[in-house]
């Protein structure tokens, strides 16, 4: 089973550029699109929350890389067990949004 290192900094900032401001849902989607594009080296600018992540060509390793990148940028920690069953972009963003609120 693949494991990844979680960002355990405990820092309450949502992103380095936004300080104490909360990231809204459209910004989270843009963050997903940008990071997915960097990791998979394909354009994901068209992706919506309804897309199934596997249908985008992102495999389990790519998903771990993507979540790890989001953890670092948003200064959150997403436990591996909470990734089980995540299939759509919406489900992933729901989880990320929930984790940002835990640190707020």
N, C-alpha and C positions, 0 to 999 in steps of 0.2 A: 504494500500500500504506500502510495506517495504521500509524503508529509511536506509541509511548507513551514517556514519560520513566520510566525505572526508578529506584527508590529505591536509591541507591548509597552510603548513609550508612555501611555496614559495621558498624553497631551490632549487637551480639550479643543484645541484649534481644529477646525474642519479642513482647512487647507492653508498652506503657507501664504498664499496671496490674498486670502479672504479674512484672515485674523479670526475674530469672534463671530463673524457673520455666518449664518447657516446657509448651506448650499441648497438651492431649490431643485425641484424635480427635473426641469429642463436642463439645468446645469449638470445634474447627475447623469442624465442620458448623454449629454455631450462628452462628459468625462469617460463614460463607458465607450462611446464611439471612438474617441481619440486613443484610448489605451488599447482597445481591440485592434485598431488600425496599426498601431506600433508593434504589437505582439505578433499578429498574424500576417503583417505586411500586405494587407488588402484594405480597400476602402470600405469602411463601415459607416460613413456619413449618412447613409440612407436608412439605417437600422432604427426600428421603432421598438417600443416596449413589448409589442406582441410577438416579435421574432423569437423563435426557438434557438437557443444558443448553439446547439449541435448542428442545426441546419445552416448556420453561418460558417461552418467548417472549423469551429473551435472545439477541440477535443478536451479530454479531462486535464491533460497537462497544460494546455493553453488556458483553460479555465482557472487553474491554480495560479498561473502567471498573472492572469488578468486580475484576479482577486487580490493577489499580493501587491500588485501595482496600485490598485485602488486603496488598499490598506495604507500603503506608504504615503500616497498623495493626500488622502483624507484623514490620516492619523487616527485610524480606527483599528480594531482587531476583530476578525470574523473567525470564530471557532470552526474548525473543519467539519464538525458534526452538523453545523447549521447549513452547510452547503449541500447536504444530502437531499436529493429531490428537486434541486433548483434546475429548471429547464428553460424558462423564458427570461428575457431581459427584464421584464417587469418583476418577476420573482427575485432576481438578483438585486435590482434596485430597491425593492421593498426591504430586503435584508440589510443592504448597505445603509439605507435611510434609518432603519431601526437602530443599527449599531452607532450611527452618528448621534442619535438622541440619547443613547446610553452614556456617552461621554459629555453630553451638554450639561 
